[in-house]
Amino acid sequence: MKKIGRQCTTFQFSSHAVQRMYERGISKKDTITAVKNGEIITEYPDDSPYPSYLLLARVNRRPIHVLLALDLKDHICYIITVYEPDPKIWSDDFKTRRPQ
């Protein structure tokens, strides 16, 4: 399982992420835990200005997806959004989308 959080020394949260975390009852601490322990389920290497990743982690048994961009040069994780995956959209393991 490939981890990305170990490459992050700084975490910067977009205003969108902070708003969504507040609405969804997900703390910054839980988000950082998810990044540090999460598994990459989707990679977007061509995103600009940095490659981005969708991570899955379980924090206090709660599944959480974190979308982040990673600045490898400066080791900054830019948190784009955070949410609890919807079981109607995601498979039982929350790693793949269900067919539409």
PyMOL commands that set and color helices and strands:
alter all, ss='L'
color gray80, all
select helices_A, chain A and resi 5-7+15-24+28-37
alter helices_A, ss='H'
color red, helices_A
select strands_A, chain A and resi 10-13+39-44+52-59+62-71+76-83
alter strands_A, ss='S'
color yellow, strands_A
deselect
rebuild
show_as cartoon
